[in-house]
Each structure stands twice: as C-alpha cells, then as structure tokens.
Amino acid sequence: MPATPTPASIASLSSSSEGSGLRKPPTQPGAPSPSGRERFKRYLQKIGSGEHTGRGLSREEARDALMLMLQEEASPAQIGAFLIAHRIRRPEPQELSGMLDVYRDLGPALHTERAAICFGMPFDGRTRTAPLYPLTSLVLAAAGLPVVLHGGARMPVKYGVTAMELFHALGLDLQNLSLATVQQGLSLHRLALVHQPDHFPLAERLTPIRDDLGKRPPVASLELLWTAHRGPHLLVSGFVHPPTESRAWRALELSGETDVVTVKGLEGSTDLPISRACITARAHGGQGERLILHPRDHGCYGPDALWTDLDSWRQQALAALGGQGELAAALQWNAAAYLWLGGICETLSAGLERTHELLQDGSALRQLRALIAWRHDAP
C-alpha cells in the first residue's frame, strides 16, 4: 500500500514522466529553468487574460499547475487568483484530465478482487435533502458489490453534512483509519470511505483557500471525477448543470475511464430523486447515452425527504435499512438502480426485487453490524 507522499517523492513526480507519462512544459534550450512561482505565473496569465485572449491550459500544463499548488510553490495569492479565474472561464476537459493525473499520482489507492462501484459527489455535503448514499452503499455491499466513497470534513462553500458524520450517526466510525485498515475493510466487507484529511493531506492544503474564495473552484469538479480505486470499476459522478456533465464525459475519456455513469442527483450528488424523473447517462467515447429513469413507473414515486439533523436522519436511516419509514422507498429505488447499473442485476425490476429482499431479510442491517464489529477490532 503506498505511503503518504513525502516532499522528495512529490518533487520526483513533478519532474519525471512516471505515472501518467506527462512532463512539465519544457523551457527553451539554454534558458534557465523558471522557478515554480514564475512558471505558475505564466499559467495564471494564460487563463486569466479575459474573455477574448484567455486560453485553456494543456493537459501537461494543468498537471504542473496543480502540482505547484499542492507543493505550495505557488503563493496563496497566485492560487486564489488561479482558482477564481479558472472558475469564471470553466475548466476544459484536458485541464481536468491533467489534474486527475496528479490525484492519481499522489493520492491513495485501493483495490478489489471484483469490479467496484465508485461514487463521486460534492465534498461540501448536503444541506437541503436527506442523504441516501450511505444506506445505498450498505445495501450494495450486502449484495456483494464493493463500494468506494470519498469525502472530507465540513467543506466550503455549503459546509453540509459529510459522509463521515452520517456513518458515525449509524454507529460506524470511519475516521482516523490508516489506508491499510481502509483496504482491509474493503476486502472483508466491501465498503471503503477515503477521508481526505486522513488519506490525502496534500489535497487538504487547498481547503483554507477555498474557504477564503467563498465559491466552488475547479478542484470541486475534480472531486466528482476522481476515485482512489484502481482496477475495473463503474464510476458514478454527480452533476448539476449540463455543461458540467459534458465536460466530465470528455475529461474521463481522456483519463482512461471506460465505464462511467453521470447523474443529475439531489444537490449534485449521486442520490437519485423519487420526486421526478432521474436524468442519467452512460458515457462512452466522450459522449453520453441519455438514460431517463422514472420512479413512478416502479412504485417508488414520492417526495424527496428533507434534511433536518443527524438525530432525525439516524432514526429514518435505521428504519429504511429494515424496509420501513420515510426513506424506505428512496433507498429501494437507489439501491435497485445501482445494482442494475453495477451489473449485479440484469434489469431494474430485478434490482427492485433484490433490494426488497435485502431490506426485508435483514441483510442490510447485518452488513452495518458487521462493519461496526470490524471497526471495533480494527487497529
């Protein structure tokens, strides 16, 4: 299992082609190599020159720019200017792909024996609708499908409730675990939560600057597209605006992701609503094949439950894992859809039947109890 990168290892990655096969942009023959701050200034000038003269970075330049930010070679003022300029002009697919190269090089890595399902959703959490993904993940794991999630602590700009807090409310404490222990839990119980403060502290360096900006930077888009899982998997990425979705298709194609589903979920998450048709797409070759799912056609139609607080959510969540209560229909709909999309069930109807069984026979609750017992004994 890879150790947390050291400054020396970061510097080595920054100047070599190991990993993604990309190098930082070359200088003219005989010219002195510019400092990181000077190099970053060129990138800032390139993307921040205005509507008519500003240009996107190449994949190699975007990779180098993010590396300089994580290495803290760029100044805080430069980083803030870059992030807000990039937000205004919107990151291009090759830029997101270059940034993904950095996360793959420097971030944690997890593995599974069979293909997993990996969920990418906003790190700044939820504030309006009750989250379903922790419960969905437990049902999928109970059905034999490995699940990889990632997130962080309370994050700007929404500071919404986090995955870590939600699992903790269910009695499952996943904080302060080594990556090796997270891998053990994934291997034994088919569920992993990569926690940025614990497992990717380099990326955590940008959080104070994000707080100062008060707007989501392009790194927030990156978090929807990245997964720590290595090997075959289905990557499910949430989105809000259609242009974001089409950029994601192309960026993920450039990055070699071959099995992708994008979801217009609740608050940009991968939670499928039951109050309306679900807008999803399966991406192939940088293009998405639109797939509209109708909960009304499958008896799961109803209002999307609102978020109140952790105590109320805990009661609703435990009831739903037993097939009861306000969240039960939404959980059945979400788990069924992802059992189908993840290849466990051949049809959506079969997914609904399988989910009903897992909730009614106690499998989902047993999955939670098994994880709690494992965590109690984990180092």
Order of alpha helices (4+ residues) and beta strands (2+ residues): alpha-alpha-alpha-alpha-alpha-beta-beta-alpha-beta-alpha-alpha-beta-alpha-alpha-alpha-alpha-beta-beta-alpha-beta-beta-beta-alpha-alpha-alpha-alpha
